[in-house]
Amino acid sequence: MRVYRPRTTCDRAHGHGIRRYDTPTGEDRAVTGSEAAVLDPPRARRMPSVALALVGLVVASTLVRFAIAQAFTTPWIAPDEMVYGMLGEGLWSHGTLTLRTFDAPYYSLLTPTLIGAPLELSDLATGIQWARLLQCLAMSLVAVPTFVWARRLATPGWALAAAAITLAAPALHYAGFLMTEPLTLVVVTVALLMLARALEEPTIGRSSVSGSRPGSSSSSSASSCSRPEAS
């Protein structure tokens, strides 16, 4: 099959958006969409490899952080991990944020929702391990909005590098703890990405989404901001 060198311009004289290609004989002819798919390497062929690399980064980070978490016993940071564990159990058992019989209205909803299910549905030791794994996965997912943001400014390779550097940050040490930090990192990163998109290309939808994200991020970390530094 002969491959034709594309011209730098497109033939849109008749409104069909048909590209024109130079043949080896010097003649121009229109190329159909199916032929263009053969002549031009489609971006769709490059995306699976990039997507697989990104998924690989998330999975590798999750497993590494989960392995590191095995060096610590839960609760390691007291009383925070105990509090969020009990909040999660209460949320999944009777649908309210309570510490045993006491109301806890000032704590976030996201972290208890994430870690409460394994703690409620299995024994304590197994539930803690599954909760740790979910926390490690949640924090490692920060690579996705990081990649999307960096991809708007750089090539896929550099965007993957930005995601990998983010996953190597010391803050991800908190991934194995039953704390608010894993979800807070992801939510705040997504909120900043949506805010950047709203500033670049303002629309009503993007402005409303970027305006609502800070509320979610603040609710996910409100208790972490109000607790003592020792925690």
N, C-alpha and C positions, 0 to 999 in steps of 0.2 A: 504493500500500500504506500503510495506516494504521500508525503507530508508536505503541505504547502506553507510557506512563510507568510504569516499574517501581516497586513499593512497596519500602520499606526492609526488609521482613521476607520470609521464605520460608515457604511452606505445607508443613510436614513432618508434618502430623497423621496421614497415612496411611503415612508411612515412605517415600514415593516421592521426596521432595526436589523437588517440583514448585513452581516459583516462581509467584507470583500477580501479575497486572498489573491496573491500573485502566484500564478502557476509558473513552472520552470520555463514555459514558452513565452512568458512575458504577458500573457493574457489574464484578464481579471474575470472571475466568475463568482456568483453567489454561492455561499455555503450554507446548507441547511443546519438545523439545530443538532441533528444526530451526527452529522459530519464534524461539526464544531466540537462535540464532546470527544471525538477521537483526536482531532488536531490539537486542541488545547488541553493540557493536563488539568483536570478539574480540581478545584479546591477540596471537594468532598473526599478525594483520595488521600489528601494530606491530613485532614482533620482526625480520622480515626487513630493515627499514630500519635498525634498530639494529645488527644483525649485519653488514650491508653496510658501515655506517660504521666498525665496528670492524675489519673486514677491510681497508677502505681505509686506516685508520691504520697497520696493520701493513705493508701493501704500500708505502705512501708512506715510512714510516720505513726500510724495508729498502732502497729505491732511493736515498733521500737518504744513508744511511750508506754504501752501496756506492759512491756517487759521491764522497763525501768520502774514502773509502779509496784512491781512485785518486791522491790527492796524495802518498801514501806508497809507498815501495818495501818489498817484503818480502824479507828480514826487516828490520823497523824497530826492534823490541825484541829485542836479542840477549842471551843465546842462546835465550831462551824460544821464540820462533817457530820457530827451526830445530829445537829439541828436539821440540816437539809435531808439527811436520811429519814428522820422521823416525820418531817414535813411531807416527803414523798410517799411514805407508807400511809400517812393519814389521807393524803390526796387521792391515792388509788384505792383505799379501802372504803372511805365514805364521802369522798368528793370535796373535802374542805381542807384548808391550810390550818392545821392544828397541831400543837405539840402535846400529844396525848389528849388531854381534855381542855387544854388552854388554846385560845385563839392566837394566831400569829399573823395579823393582817399586813405587817410591814415587810414581809419577806416576798421575794420574787416567786412567780409561778413557773417559770421556764425550767429551772434546774430541778425542783421537786418532780415536775412532770416527767423529765427525762430519766432520772435515777430511781424514781419511786416504783416503777413497774417491776423491774427485776427484784427489788427488795421485798415487794409485796407478794410476788408470784412464786418465789423460791425460798429456800432456807437462807439464813443470814450470810454464811460464807460464800455460797454460790451467787447470791444476789449482789454482794459487794463486788465480786469479780466481774459480773456482767455490767454493773453500774460503772465500774472503772473503764471497761472496754468501750461503753457508750460515750463516756466522757472523753476518752482518747480520740474516738472517731469524730466527735463533735468539734473538738479543738483542731484536729487535723484538717477538717473541712474548710478552714480559713484559707487553704491553698486555692480553692475554687474562685472566690471573689478577688483574691490577689491576682490570679492568672488573668481573669477577665479584665481587670483594671489595667494591668501591665500590657495586655495584648492590644489595647487601644493606643499604646504609645510605642510599642516595640514589636519585634518579630516573635513568632511562637517560641523559638528557642530561648530568647531573653525573658519572655513571660514565664516560661517554665523555671528558669533560673531564679526569677523573683519569687515564685511560689516556693521553691526549695529553700531559699534563704529565709523566707518567713517561717517555714516549718522548723528551721534550725534555731529560732529565737529562744533565748533562755526562758521567756515567759511560758513556753509550752511545757515547762517542768510541772506546771499545775494540772496538766491533763489527767494525771492519775488520781487526783484528789476529788472528793465529792464536794466541789465548790462551784461558785458561779462563774469563775474565770473562763472555762472552756466556751460556754455559750455566749458570754459577754464579748469575747474576742471576735467571734463570728458575726454576731449581730451588729457590733460597732463597725466592723469592716464593711459589711454590706450597706450599712447606713451611710458611711462615707462615700462608698462607690455610687450609690443612688444620688447623693448630694452633688457629687462631681458631675454626674450625667445631667442633673437638673440645671446646673450652672452652664454646662456646655450647650445643651439643646433644651431650653426651657419649654415645658409643656405642662398643662394642668395636671395630667396624670403623674408625671415624674415629680412635680413639686409637692403633690399631696402625699406620694409615697415617701419621698425623702423627709417630709415633715413629720410623718408618723413613725419612721424608724427610730429617731432619737428617743421617742417615748418608750419604745420597746427595749432599746438598749439601756435606758436609764432604769427601767423597771427590773431588768435582769441583773443589774449590779447595784441597785439602791442600797441593799443591805450590806454589800461589801464596802460601800463608801462610808456607811455609818458605823461599822464595827470597829473595835479598837485595832490599832496597828499590830498588836501582838498576834492577832488571828491571821 
